[in-house]
Amino acid sequence: MTAWATIRRVSSGVTVPLFFVLVTPTLGQGADDASQPHKPNKLTPAQWRAGAEAAEKANDWEAAFTAYCHLFVAERNSPEVRERLNHALRRSQQVRRHRDPAFQQFAAGMSTLDAMRLFAEVLTKVPVLYVDRERATPQILWEHGIEELARALDNPVFRQVYLDSPAAAKADGFRNSLRSSWARQPVANANDARRLLPKLLDAADAAFATRIRAALVLEIVCGSCAGLDEYTVFLNPAQYNPQSVAAAPDLTAQGVYLGYADGGLVVAGIAPGSWAALEVPGLRKGDRVATLNGKAMAAATPAAAAEALRTPVDGYHELEVLGEDAEVPAFVARLPVVVPTVYGTSVAAPKDSLPGKDGAIGYTRIGRMAATTPRELDEAIHGLKARGVRALVIDLRGNMGGSFLAGVDTAKRLIPAGLIVTTQGQTAQVDNQPFSSDSGMSAHDLPVVVLVDSETASAAEVLAAALKDHRRATLVGMPTFGKGAVQYPVRLDALDEKDAGGQPKTGRSGGVRLTIAKLLSPSGAAINGVGVTPHVLEMHPAQQLDLAFKKAVELLPASPLPPAPMALPMIP
């Protein structure tokens, strides 16, 4: 697994309705044994830094990016670390793009003129929608794009696929001219770009032979978007319309990673804090899978496992797991096809009760934010109350977000009145738009403790910040990731056929996943790049949970006083 999670993709559209989706990178620890949730990394920040710098020198940008992710967790307030992280992200994104068959096919099927039309559309749409117009002028987009092309010329995969064995000296000379001359050319609008691009391509032709000229322009397109921030990126048609690409099914949403060993299917790992980790504690890393949805996996191939996953049983994937003797099935694990977002709900009697305190402590985990999350939380809390729970621990550790509106609606279930979050951006739908709660008496009144960590991000940070600012919950753990920005997929249509009304009928152009707004907490504090600092700082995951329960005990309501004895009348 890479450290940065696969980008979530959402539906298309040119206008910007209030149907945002917050997406964010994840500093995932990878698959691990379910018995060791939130296992801390053993390397020191100095070791992560040394590893990152060594990977940079070796042009291993995937490894450099992973190392900087871990270093960022430890040194989150360092501008230098964040800058190096973003640089490594852009380089690793570029490397993956050059290796992507879908992108190669996209470039190979495009004319140079079409590529220039696509860039012109980016220069037209992005400046008026991006959260900060001053940082997305056509000039700045041009400079970001030229830098991306310069970096591509240093990439062996790009040279092999798109260039015709250029001499190193000529390629280096052209790359230097890109930075020293071409990046400084004035570009005030799309027309300026149309005028400059043919001249730039002619200069490239004078330096080396290009197999696909459009590929050079596409590098400028990709770089103009990626240079804005770590979340904005150009999406080729296969990425923008993922439903058009048949993906092999897997169990990663449930938290189970499948692998192959000794000719059979095995559980390669369990994601810490996932649904499987909390709801199927008997499933372990290394378990051998005898059958998957009723199909034998003794000599499974990836294709056979994928085919079995296409036929779930009554809404569940059933894994028959072998026992220690590898002959007798130990148990059958049932994993839901549609994974709940609220799970792990349980009741615990306080270990250290306090005099005058009464009731049990409830625990539940919100793994991500989706449209169903508020309802699922309602159901979990109602069930816990029926079991005598009078204080609640909500675990947001590792929750990288999801739906912005779901985060707001979840906060409304716990905050009776007041501001939840404010968005700031260029478009009317996000320009200083407040989102508030008017739940009143319908909001849950249980005292709440919230667990957060450096992987709590995006819509989950909206919830955590609102609960903290309203003094509705005590936060325990580590400062959150600091991803307080809203992304929206902006459709590009320069290459598409249009209907009679001028609407695109095809999806040949792709789009841009664009940052359109930043988020402010109820107190007016920025979330992006800062995060939410908990009331109680604790870096060790196991101790975080213990502290959360102790705080919950302190929040338990007082035990009702026994009735006063009735006074008896005096008998003469």
C-alpha positions, 0 to 999 in steps of 0.5 A: 500500500502507498502512504497516500490513499487512492483519490476518491472520485465523485460524480461529474458536473461543471457547476458547483452545488453544495454536494461537496466531497472532502478527500484527503491523503492518508498516512496509512500504516498499512495492513497490520494485525488486528490485535495491534490497532494504531501501531506506532512507527518505530523509526525516529524523525531523524531516521525518516528524514535521512530515509527521505533524503536518500530516496530523493537522491535515488529518484525513488519518489514513492519511498521519499513521499512515504518517508516525508508522510511519517516525518510530517506526523512528527514535525507537522508545524515545519513549513520545510517538511510540508514543502518537501512532502508536497514536492515528493507527492508531485514527483510520485504522482508524475511517475505513476502517471507516466506508468499508467496505461490509461494515461498513455492511451489518453495521450497517444490518442490526442492530437497536439491541437486537442492538447492545447485546447485542453490547456486553454480550458484549464486556464479559463476555468480554474482561475475563477473556481479555485479557492484563492484566485491570486494563487491561480492566475494564468501566469502562475498556472503556466509556470507550474506547467512548465516546471512539470514538463521540465521534471518530466524530461528528467524521468526515464519512463517519460523519455522512453514512452514519449521521446525518441532516445534524445541525447542527454545534453540536448534534453538537459539544455532544453530543460534548462531553457524551460526554467530560465526562459519559457517559464518567464514568458507572460501569459495573461489568458488562454490566448497567450498560451495558444500563441506560446505553445506552438513555439515551445513545441518547435523548440523541443523538436529542435532539441530532440525527436518527440513520438507524441507531441501532445504528451508535452502539452499534457505535462503542462496541463497536469502541472498547472493543476498539481502545482496549486496544492497537494489536493488539486489534480488533473483527472484523465477520462478514466479517472474522472469517470471511474465507473467506466473502468471495470475494477477488480473487486477486493475487501479493502473497504472492509479492512481486509487485504488478501494475498497468496501464499503456497498456492492458496488465498491468505489474509495478508493483513487487517487494517488497524481500526477497520470494520474487520479489525473491530467486528471480526477479532478472530480474523488474523493476518496469515489466516488461510482462506478455504472458501470465498463466497462458497468457492474453493480457494485452495489453488486460487488465482487473483482472477478466481478470487476476484470472480468469487468476490463478484458473487456475495452471499445475501449482502455479505462476503463469506470467508471460510478460514482454516484452523491451525491444522490447515484442514478443519475450518475454524470459522466463517467470517462474514464481511458486509458488502456495504460497510457501515461507517459507525461500528465497534459499538460496545459498553464498558463498565468503568475500571476506576469508578468515582464516588457519586458517579453512575452509569456505564461508558459507551464506545463507538468508532466512526470510520469515515463520513458518508450520507448514512453516518448521522443515522448510524450514529443515532442508532448506535447511541440509542442502543447504548442508552438502552444498555445503561450508557451515560457517557460516550467515547467516539473514536475518530482516529484514522478517519480521513473524512469523506462527505463534507455534508455528512460531517456537518450533519453528524455534528448537528446530532451532538450540538443543539445549536450554533455554528458548525463550520464556515466555508470560504471560496470564490463561488457563491455557494462557498463564499463565507457560507456558514453551516449551523445546527438547529437540532435543539432537543433532538440532539443527543445529550450524552457527555462525549469524549472524542479520540483523534490522531494525526490521521483524523482529517477533512470532514472528521476534523469538521466534527472534532473542531465543532465539538471542541469549540462548543465545549461539547466534548473533551478531545484526547489524542494527537493534533489532527492532520489539518486538511480543511479544504473542499474539493470538487470535480470540475468537468472539462469538455473542450474535446467532447461532442456537444448536443443541441443545447451545448452540453457535452455528450462524451467524456473525452476531456477528463476534469480537474479535482479542484480545491474550491473552499477552505474551512474555518472552525466555529471560533474562526480558526483555520483548519487547513495546515493547522488541524485541531489540537486535543485538550489532552495530548497523548501519543501512544494509542493504547494510552489514548483509549485509557485516558478517553475512558477515564475522562468519560468516567469524570463526565458521568452524571452524578448518582441520584441521591437516595430519598430522605427518610420520612420524619415520624410523628412524635408519640406522646 
